[in-house]
Amino acid sequence: MKGVLGWVKKNLLIVVSVVLILVFLPAGWIFSSKWNASIKKAATDEFNKQKQALQRASSVKYTLPAVFEGEQTISESRAPNRAVTEFYARQKAARVEQVRDVVDRGTAFNRRDHGLLRPEFANFLPKAPSERMRRQLGLDLAEMVAGTVDPDGTIIRPSVYFSLFRSVNAGPPTAPEDLGASLQEFKTRETDNFVASNADGRISDEQSKRLEQELVARRLGEYAGKANTLSFYINHEAVLRDNTPGWTGVPEPRRTDVTDYPAVTESIGFVWHWDYWVIDDILTAIAAGNTDPATGAATVTGGAVKRVEKIRLSEFAVTESATESIDDLGGWGGGRDQGYSDPRLAGGSGAGAPVGATYTGRAGSTGDGAYDIRMVELTAIVAPQKLPQFFEALGRTNYMTVVDIDLSPVDVWADLNQGYFYGSDHVMRATMLIETVWLRSWTEQYMPDAVRSTLGLPPREQPGADGIEP
């Protein structure tokens, strides 16, 4: 043993080398195997990468997206070809131009001739340059939309809606009291003639009965004559707000003896413009639906819609500070409650119109949406058999769809006593829910920041301080 240890001590370098060889040979084999695997994987990945690049270079996917409903997307993969590439580029550019043209036409159709009620309101919407300008133009707009009356209710400045009624040849019937004087004059004259022609100087029962029949005929003739000069019946009360929850309308006329009306903000001004555009479209469609294609005449007796009893609009209340909001109690009115309560727009909580999508599939608006929706409740006296021509006129006038309708009986004689003559058609009272669509591609230019915020849109700009120049 001493000899072995002695030899080891004398040949220590040899012994250490042998031990290291015995240890490193298996360890080297293990590590080299792992290293070879990693090198092999890296080489394989690089090969696959180069292979895919070559495949992509040898094949290009050409695609033409579908533009029209029912059209299929065209797609093919093939080797790169300049002629094919140029063909697809031209076709894609042509399709983009088609889409742009459709958008432009759709926007023009939706906008019609809508815009600011007066050119100077461009200094009010979307933002007045100063507080003084805001108050002055807000007051001008309020008097234009609501009109003004004296303490007795006599109209001093008519609402702009009276001009709208005239533009579609609509208006009230002949009031029975307005016929009283002329009918009494006729009755007196005819009575005198009968008395003068009778030997006893008295009017006979038969003559008295005939005179009454003539008076009825003359009254009916006056009513019928008026009906044939109007496209449909309507009065100012039909568009006024009636405080039905979830719905709104035109504000009451301003009284000259009231001086504490609150200032009108840009947001309220925008909503009033929007209300006007909606009502304009509805009345235009009624007149168009009542027009005889053969003669071009639009009359009460020949039309589908005889009389508009009420137009309500889904409420759109803009989120503003309490000092700026306009309430229904002595104010101009733009919303019943502070906050966003339009039942037909995203986030709405109103109780009037139904919530959710109708059968059209349009449920409202979102911050990134292309349109907004206002619902209209139209109550009218109609000829049911002619309603399809009114429905078609709605679609010809703008993006409007009837999504619900209820029919109920009408007391024709009671209406006739008030001057409403409907002709020979069978009539009923129809309560219709109409969906109207408004493209932001043109309405957004008039939206104040408060309206944009309510709709989920970013502000137009970030003003300093209170946002109004001193």
Secondary structure, DSSP 8 states (H G I E B T S, - for coil): -HHHHHHHHHTHHHHHHHHHHHHHHHHHHHHHHHHHHHHHHHHHHHHHHHHHHHHHHH-EEEEE---STT---EEEEE---HHHHHHHHHHHHHHHHHHHHHHHHHHHHHHTT---SSGGGGGTSS--SBHHHHHHHHHHHHHHHH-EE-TT--EEE--HHHHHHHHTTEE----HHHHHHHHHHHHHHHHHHHHHHSTTSS--HHHHHHHHHHHHHHHHHHHHHHHTT-SEE--GGGTB----TTEE-B---EETT--------HHHHHHHHHHHHHHHHHHHHHHHHTB-TTT--B-TTTSSEEEEEEEEEE-------TTT---SSSS--S-SSSS---TTSTT---SSS--S--TTS-----TT-SEEEEEEEEEEEE-GGGHHHHHHHHHHHSSEEEEEEEEE---HHHHHHTT---TTS--EEEEEEEEEEEEHHHHGGG--HHHHHHTT---S---STTSSB-
